[in-house]
Amino acid sequence: MKSLIRTVLIAGAGQAGAAVAFEIRAQGYEGQVILVGAEKHFPYERPQLSKQVLQVGDNELRFIREPDAYREANIELRLGLEIVSINSEENTALLSDGTLVGFDRLVIATGVRARFLPGLSGAGVTYLRTVEDALNLREVIKPQSRIAIVGGGVIGLEVASAVVAAQGSPVVIEAGTRLMARSLCERAANFLDSWHRQQGADIRYGVTVARYEAGMLTLSNSEQIEVDHVLVCVGVQPNQEPFVDCEITVPQGVLIDEFGSTANPSIYATGDIAVHQHNGSFYRVETWEHAQLHAEMVGRNILGVQNGYNQPVWFWSDQGSLNLQVVGSAVSGREVCRTGNREGSFSIFRVSEDGQVLGCTSINSPKDMAMARRWIKQGVRIDHHALADMSIDLRKCIV
């Protein structure tokens, strides 16, 4: 298989794209590897944009690999370029500089972009997706600054914490009825609400933004809020436009099978752009760990390994001094709450009727999360009564 593949073209130079490139080299592939990225930076870790980059004094961008590593691995970087279109019959890609690149395997790892809201753009409005966006946002997060954050998801809450740390005042505008509604159960969401309010955040539910003009934000209920800047983080859209003519896309992104392959055997997809199918529904997994591990699997499968992907979804969020982690399902099955040994720490386990651990949400409880991740991977069954009892060691909850 390796000898039949002369060129692997990777569209997207983010976490997933870089992981594919280095994994196929680790597997002994000696052919050409071309990594095309729209940004001019070397591939960097995106989670830092709403965390470390916003902190005053932490200016260093953390790369996925040091620049010399690409040269040593003979990975050809074409940065500041995008793939404009694909000829899937001839296996060629047209780049934005007019270059035509042939490939034997194409890996689509172009990720997603921020979803824009009508009427919210221009001066005073930020959509956080690139390092430039983060640096611009950091410039306006100052003491006494009032920052409106449209969207109460992970990014919005991490930025709210950064605003509080800078002695500013965040105002979170959430159209739904609770924070992180897609990712958390009601108990965890309510805790986040209380915690952020105690830190100094103003949170408004059930309203949207009607317009923003000259520092004045008007909400759907006609309330007006004077703010210094607006951050919009209300979801994403897949960067799939160059690939729609290849008949491998659905509205959510590029559709793949369990091996990361599309309907075209020469084309794979991974990272945030990849769409998985389960019980007739389509979904994307937008987490750091998935972008890394799934991409490594795709790298191996390109070369003929054919391993499926069965890792439980896991993500984390640092919000000031609060560390939130979620693995597996946050809403299925029985809810079993285990209080931590210090104030503000607890875990919410999700357990099936026969005792199998389906998921866990932890707040400042990394040991609980480490155990939960192990249990889910191993299909462990536990006694939920023992699990709820803090006097019983976690290891003794297994049945």
Secondary structure by P-SEA (a helix, b strand, c coil): ccccccbbbbccccaaaaaaaaaaaaaccccbbbbbbccccccccccccccccccccccbbbbcccccccccccccccccccccccccccccccccccbbbbbcbbbbcbbbbbbbccccccccccccccaaaaaaaaaaccccbbbbbccccaaaaaaaaaaaaacbbbbbbbcccccccccccaaaaaaaaaaaaaabbbbbccccccccccccccccccccccccbbbbcccccccccccccccccccccccccccccccccccccccccbbbbcccbbbbbbcaaaaaaaaaaaaaaaaccccccccccccccccccbbbbbcccccccbbbbbbcccccbbbbbbbccccccccccccccaaaaaaaaaaaaabbbbccccccccccccccccc
